[in-house]
Amino acid sequence: MTKAELVKAVAAQSNLTKKAAAEILEVVFHTVGKAVKKDNRFSYPGFGTWSVRNRKARKIRNPQTNELMKLKASKTIGFRPAKELKQTL
């Protein structure tokens, strides 16, 4: 599903205009992003949990030159679906 399809679906189900639905979705996703950044996690019961995950520094191999390179430690966001969501798949 694309962003445009999501906006269209939300607008249709809530009797909002596409513009209003798009604004609401922007606010929701912006707020979720801020929550993950601030608290390192965001949980929505029945759907799942987004959390910050730490990746360790590691060595990787460049496939073109076969040279070993160091990759710095980094952070990423992970999603763990709730049990209810998993059961619907």
JOLINPE-V905570 format. One record per residue. N is the residue number from 1. RES is the residue in three letters. SS is DSSP state (2 for helix, 1 for strand, 0 for the rest). OMEGA is omega in whole degrees, -180 to 180 (NA if undefined). D_FIRST is the distance of its C-alpha to the first C-alpha in whole Angstrom. Layout:
BEGIN
n={N & N}
res={RES & RES}
ss={SS & SS}
omega={OMEGA & OMEGA}
d_first={D_FIRST & D_FIRST}
END
This chain:
BEGIN
n={1 & 2 & 3 & 4 & 5 & 6 & 7 & 8 & 9 & 10 & 11 & 12 & 13 & 14 & 15 & 16 & 17 & 18 & 19 & 20 & 21 & 22 & 23 & 24 & 25 & 26 & 27 & 28 & 29 & 30 & 31 & 32 & 33 & 34 & 35 & 36 & 37 & 38 & 39 & 40 & 41 & 42 & 43 & 44 & 45 & 46 & 47 & 48 & 49 & 50 & 51 & 52 & 53 & 54 & 55 & 56 & 57 & 58 & 59 & 60 & 61 & 62 & 63 & 64 & 65 & 66 & 67 & 68 & 69 & 70 & 71 & 72 & 73 & 74 & 75 & 76 & 77 & 78 & 79 & 80 & 81 & 82 & 83 & 84 & 85 & 86 & 87 & 88 & 89}
res={MET & THR & LYS & ALA & GLU & LEU & VAL & LYS & ALA & VAL & ALA & ALA & GLN & SER & ASN & LEU & THR & LYS & LYS & ALA & ALA & ALA & GLU & ILE & LEU & GLU & VAL & VAL & PHE & HIS & THR & VAL & GLY & LYS & ALA & VAL & LYS & LYS & ASP & ASN & ARG & PHE & SER & TYR & PRO & GLY & PHE & GLY & THR & TRP & SER & VAL & ARG & ASN & ARG & LYS & ALA & ARG & LYS & ILE & ARG & ASN & PRO & GLN & THR & ASN & GLU & LEU & MET & LYS & LEU & LYS & ALA & SER & LYS & THR & ILE & GLY & PHE & ARG & PRO & ALA & LYS & GLU & LEU & LYS & GLN & THR & LEU}
ss={0 & 0 & 2 & 2 & 2 & 2 & 2 & 2 & 2 & 2 & 2 & 2 & 2 & 2 & 0 & 0 & 0 & 2 & 2 & 2 & 2 & 2 & 2 & 2 & 2 & 2 & 2 & 2 & 2 & 2 & 2 & 2 & 2 & 2 & 2 & 2 & 2 & 2 & 2 & 0 & 1 & 1 & 1 & 1 & 0 & 0 & 0 & 1 & 1 & 1 & 1 & 1 & 1 & 1 & 1 & 0 & 0 & 1 & 1 & 1 & 1 & 0 & 0 & 0 & 0 & 0 & 0 & 1 & 1 & 1 & 1 & 0 & 0 & 1 & 1 & 1 & 1 & 1 & 1 & 1 & 1 & 0 & 2 & 2 & 2 & 2 & 2 & 2 & 0}
omega={178 & 178 & -180 & 178 & 178 & 179 & -180 & -180 & 179 & 179 & -179 & -176 & -175 & -179 & 175 & 172 & 178 & 180 & 180 & 179 & 179 & 179 & 179 & 180 & 177 & 180 & -179 & -177 & 176 & 180 & 177 & 179 & 178 & -180 & 179 & -180 & -177 & -173 & -178 & 175 & 174 & -177 & 175 & -176 & 180 & 180 & 178 & -177 & 172 & 180 & 178 & 178 & 179 & 175 & 179 & 172 & -178 & 177 & 178 & 180 & 176 & -175 & -179 & -176 & -177 & -178 & 176 & 179 & 176 & 176 & -177 & 174 & -179 & 177 & 177 & 178 & 177 & 178 & 176 & -178 & 177 & -180 & -179 & 179 & 179 & -178 & -179 & -178 & NA}
d_first={0 & 4 & 7 & 8 & 6 & 7 & 10 & 11 & 10 & 12 & 15 & 15 & 16 & 18 & 20 & 19 & 19 & 16 & 18 & 19 & 16 & 15 & 18 & 18 & 14 & 16 & 19 & 17 & 16 & 19 & 21 & 19 & 20 & 23 & 24 & 23 & 25 & 28 & 28 & 26 & 24 & 22 & 22 & 20 & 22 & 20 & 17 & 18 & 20 & 19 & 22 & 24 & 25 & 28 & 28 & 32 & 34 & 34 & 35 & 33 & 34 & 34 & 33 & 35 & 38 & 38 & 39 & 38 & 37 & 36 & 33 & 33 & 32 & 28 & 26 & 22 & 20 & 19 & 17 & 19 & 17 & 20 & 22 & 20 & 17 & 18 & 20 & 17 & 16}
END
